[in-house]
Amino acid sequence: MGYWKGNLFIISKPFNNWIRKTKLLENSLSKLSELLFEYLKKSLSTSEVPNHENFFKMIPEILSNCDKLNFQDQHEVNAYTYYHFLERYRKILNILAQLMENNLLPLRSNGIEVIDIGAGPSPTFFALNDFYKALKRFSKKNKFKGKIRIVSKIIKQLPKPKYHVIEKSSLFVNLTKNISQKYGLSNFELIKDDISNLNIENLRWDYDDETLNKYRSEYIEKENIESIFEIPKGKIEVKFRYNISIISNFLTNPSVLTIFEKELLSTIKSIRFGGVVIMIGGADDNYENLFRIFENKFLSIFKDKSFVREDNSVFKKEESIVEIQKINFSDQPSQIMREFYQKVWNFIEEDSGKDLSKYRNEKFPHLWDKNSIPTKTNSYRVRIYRKMPIKQ
Ligand SMILES: C[S@@+](CC[C@H](N)C(=O)[O-])C[C@H]1O[C@@H](n2cnc3c(N)ncnc32)[C@H](O)[C@@H]1O
């Protein structure tokens, strides 16, 4: 069943070249920055958010105290989206390209399913859609021979990824719905606003589908949903099983891992074979420590068969992906981002009618001056874990 996925890396290089040639990244960044600008402009001009200074005051908070914010304030949401959205979008595209290059990109003829925990403004949603859409377009434009021909046939038919979100801030959810609608995407679904008490297995049971009910008793007997659902192939869709789980800048301190232990475990258990958990965080030692705790707490546990369903699964840490990655500030996509920063900054300064130059903190000159390229390198940490069957 999975053999065709194993050949995707063959087209990774020509696919990346095609992306560069057609300027897909630049075009999507430009489109997204326009939509974000329109959104922020409208949001900042409405009477509910009258104080432009609050937006500027939020920038240093976003940079250094992010885990203390609860995003129930429109200025927090706006400032976070302004600063992080495009850069996170780009990061996810980069990670997907690396997954493809290393033969780890999840593919599924029915379309992949994704869960994003603490999604914020959901840059992942846009990146995933754009990446798989580009892959589809690329396959339609090229004739492939040999092994890759079978893969490309399937990619040509790929449905859009299904994207499930767990996000506490309704302001972020509204923002994502607004932007995604204008971007032409509708495959966004909030499954729960708070990760507290999330149990994916229960969600699956609550899914009231006639066919699912029919097979429910058999499921209980055999405790192996996969083999049951192979039977009515094509007729039934197993809900809340994921090919990708994204945990990006959500686990910011060890207490989150303890507080949400059973909830995180529930999402990890819902990954399909060949699926991946993508963990993203800062490059500092704090995250190194957090990732290690995460690994020890959740992933090694799968070696203990008695703990999970009897699916003989184990999570393998993928060393092939470079863990610490640097953000480039000087290429053309970065220029588009800096132009966006300055455009929003100028708008707020002009619209306020006040002198707000005191907020021009020298730590982030690229926000109001598109020609200023930050000299300090910025890095992030990414770790990929892939669910595999245990070899008997
Ligand atoms: C630092 S932001 C990360 C956003 C996004 N993943 C990214 O990488 O840019 C953390 C997000 O987690 C959300 N969050 C915090 N606690 C949560 C909870 N208990 N359940 C669901 N979402 C939560 C916040 O509202 C916020 O959007």
The ligand as an SDF file (V2000), in Angstrom:
LIG
                    3D

 27 29  0  0  0  0  0  0  0  0999 V2000
    2.8650   31.0530   20.6940 C   0  0  0  0  0  0  0  0  0  0  0  0
    1.3700   30.7350   19.8990 S   0  0  0  0  0  0  0  0  0  0  0  0
    1.8850   29.6540   18.5780 C   0  0  0  0  0  0  0  0  0  0  0  0
    1.0530   29.8310   17.3500 C   0  0  0  0  0  0  0  0  0  0  0  0
    1.4910   29.0420   16.1130 C   0  0  0  0  0  0  0  0  0  0  0  0
    1.4640   27.6210   16.3430 N   0  0  0  0  0  0  0  0  0  0  0  0
    2.8670   29.4750   15.6530 C   0  0  0  0  0  0  0  0  0  0  0  0
    3.8000   28.6670   15.6380 O   0  0  0  0  0  0  0  0  0  0  0  0
    3.0100   30.6460   15.2940 O   0  0  0  0  0  0  0  0  0  0  0  0
    0.5580   29.6060   21.0000 C   0  0  0  0  0  0  0  0  0  0  0  0
   -0.9070   29.3860   20.6420 C   0  0  0  0  0  0  0  0  0  0  0  0
   -1.4640   28.3900   21.4990 O   0  0  0  0  0  0  0  0  0  0  0  0
   -2.7960   28.7750   21.8490 C   0  0  0  0  0  0  0  0  0  0  0  0
   -3.1490   28.1080   23.1140 N   0  0  0  0  0  0  0  0  0  0  0  0
   -2.6390   28.3490   24.3460 C   0  0  0  0  0  0  0  0  0  0  0  0
   -3.2150   27.5340   25.2560 N   0  0  0  0  0  0  0  0  0  0  0  0
   -4.0940   26.7440   24.5850 C   0  0  0  0  0  0  0  0  0  0  0  0
   -4.9900   25.7110   24.9590 C   0  0  0  0  0  0  0  0  0  0  0  0
   -5.0960   25.3300   26.2410 N   0  0  0  0  0  0  0  0  0  0  0  0
   -5.7270   25.1130   24.0190 N   0  0  0  0  0  0  0  0  0  0  0  0
   -5.6340   25.5210   22.7090 C   0  0  0  0  0  0  0  0  0  0  0  0
   -4.8130   26.5070   22.2910 N   0  0  0  0  0  0  0  0  0  0  0  0
   -4.0520   27.1190   23.2110 C   0  0  0  0  0  0  0  0  0  0  0  0
   -2.6970   30.2900   21.9720 C   0  0  0  0  0  0  0  0  0  0  0  0
   -3.9620   30.9130   21.8710 O   0  0  0  0  0  0  0  0  0  0  0  0
   -1.7650   30.6250   20.8300 C   0  0  0  0  0  0  0  0  0  0  0  0
   -2.4730   30.8520   19.6460 O   0  0  0  0  0  0  0  0  0  0  0  0
  1  2  1  0
  2  3  1  0
  2 10  1  0
  3  4  1  0
  4  5  1  0
  5  6  1  0
  5  7  1  0
  7  8  2  0
  7  9  1  0
 10 11  1  0
 11 12  1  0
 11 26  1  0
 12 13  1  0
 13 14  1  0
 13 24  1  0
 14 15  1  0
 14 23  1  0
 15 16  2  0
 16 17  1  0
 17 18  1  0
 17 23  2  0
 18 19  1  0
 18 20  2  0
 20 21  1  0
 21 22  2  0
 22 23  1  0
 24 25  1  0
 24 26  1  0
 26 27  1  0
M  CHG  2   2   1   9  -1
M  END
$$$$
